[in-house]
Amino acid sequence: QVRVVESGGGLVQPGGSLRLSCAASGNIFSIYSMGWHRQAPGKQRELVADETTRGEIAYADSVKGRFTISRDNVKKMVYLQMNDLQPTDTAVYYCNVAANTDIEYPESDYWGQGTQVTVSS
């Protein structure tokens, strides 16, 4: 079993900051990438930030310069530091882990249950 658990969401005023954390655990052979997606009401789930174990990082254009993703490969954790939050950042944020449980199998996507981030004045 692979477990993905995220935390750190909450209510913040525009311009504020939050730091999300995500931990992957269980029967993990290797991790290809860890990152964050978000989904606002009535909208498609979208990539926020992602980092591969090779160190490749991708950000959504809307968060570049404000959000920073970081990983701890030993602890199998990923973080998202969110600064200068805006109402448009309001969404449920989901941690994503691309991993495999055996050397012979390709990686699969595992998702956390989500943490709510609300930015409102």
Phi and psi in degrees as a GROMACS rama.xvg file:
@    title "Ramachandran Plot"
@    xaxis  label "Phi"
@    yaxis  label "Psi"
@TYPE xy
-116.114  128.005  VAL-2
-114.459  139.08  ARG-3
-130.161  121.136  VAL-4
-131.066  123.87  VAL-5
-116.057  158.457  GLU-6
-156.984  170.925  SER-7
111.597  -4.4682  GLY-8
-71.386  171.479  GLY-9
168.153  -168.917  GLY-10
-101.735  129.991  LEU-11
-143.359  149.915  VAL-12
-80.4653  155.689  GLN-13
-52.6175  136.79  PRO-14
91.3774  -10.0879  GLY-15
-81.2615  -177.975  GLY-16
-132.989  151.223  SER-17
-142.368  154.722  LEU-18
-126.518  118.816  ARG-19
-94.2468  145.536  LEU-20
-127.348  148.4  SER-21
-143.571  135.538  CYS-22
-123.552  131.972  ALA-23
-105.511  138.993  ALA-24
-150.949  172.148  SER-25
107.284  -153.613  GLY-26
-82.4784  76.0924  ASN-27
-109.007  122.133  ILE-28
-84.3621  -47.4599  PHE-29
-155.772  156.559  SER-30
-117.238  129.034  ILE-31
-84.8472  -44.3842  TYR-32
-155.841  158.654  SER-33
-136.287  144.136  MET-34
-172.121  -164.572  GLY-35
-133.901  136.542  TRP-36
-120.525  163.85  HIS-37
-141.283  155.556  ARG-38
-140.362  117.032  GLN-39
-89.4853  155.968  ALA-40
-54.5942  129.877  PRO-41
76.9868  4.93617  GLY-42
-120.334  162.631  LYS-43
-73.1141  149.984  GLN-44
-67.2351  134.836  ARG-45
-130.676  152.013  GLU-46
-68.536  134.531  LEU-47
-102.875  -54.7984  VAL-48
-159.697  148.62  ALA-49
-150.119  141.596  ASP-50
-134.567  127.33  GLU-51
-83.3427  163.887  THR-52
-65.4998  -22.2861  THR-53
-76.2824  -8.25672  ARG-54
97.3362  6.8292  GLY-55
-77.7313  130.92  GLU-56
-123.399  137.172  ILE-57
-127.935  137.594  ALA-58
-125.108  147.034  TYR-59
-65.8239  143.31  ALA-60
-57.0542  -32.6551  ASP-61
-69.5127  -16.2788  SER-62
-115.501  -3.97716  VAL-63
-59.4051  133.735  LYS-64
87.7877  -13.2305  GLY-65
-114.77  -37.051  ARG-66
-106.475  147.175  PHE-67
-133.926  125.694  THR-68
-98.1614  144.576  ILE-69
-147.104  152.797  SER-70
-129.892  148.721  ARG-71
-116.943  100.123  ASP-72
-67.7874  -30.5573  ASN-73
-69.3654  -45.5725  VAL-74
-83.1972  -6.91028  LYS-75
57.8306  50.3733  LYS-76
-127.346  153.923  MET-77
-136.716  146.51  VAL-78
-128.458  154.855  TYR-79
-134.23  107.699  LEU-80
-86.8317  119.392  GLN-81
-114.273  115.133  MET-82
-114.943  159.553  ASN-83
49.7654  50.6122  ASP-84
-65.3048  143.935  LEU-85
-124.398  158.678  GLN-86
-54.3293  -30.9595  PRO-87
-68.6719  -11.3699  THR-88
-83.9202  -7.32493  ASP-89
-61.5171  123.746  THR-90
-177.335  170.352  ALA-91
-88.0342  126.811  VAL-92
-101.506  128.23  TYR-93
-115.218  132.754  TYR-94
-82.2995  136.131  CYS-95
-120.884  134.389  ASN-96
-126.619  121.401  VAL-97
-99.0873  112.071  ALA-98
-149.352  162.256  ALA-99
-122.528  157.971  ASN-100
-104.797  -0.647229  THR-101
-155.458  147.378  ASP-102
-61.6867  -25.1585  ILE-103
-85.9719  -9.93328  GLU-104
-107.33  144.77  TYR-105
-70.3663  164.612  PRO-106
-71.6591  152.961  GLU-107
-123.914  158.667  SER-108
-91.2833  131.927  ASP-109
-122.051  141.249  TYR-110
-125.719  142.157  TRP-111
-77.6603  174.86  GLY-112
-82.6638  -10.1176  GLN-113
99.492  150.774  GLY-114
-133.882  133.226  THR-115
-80.2634  130.195  GLN-116
-117.626  120.599  VAL-117
-122.32  123.732  THR-118
-115.026  112.453  VAL-119
-155.144  144.879  SER-120
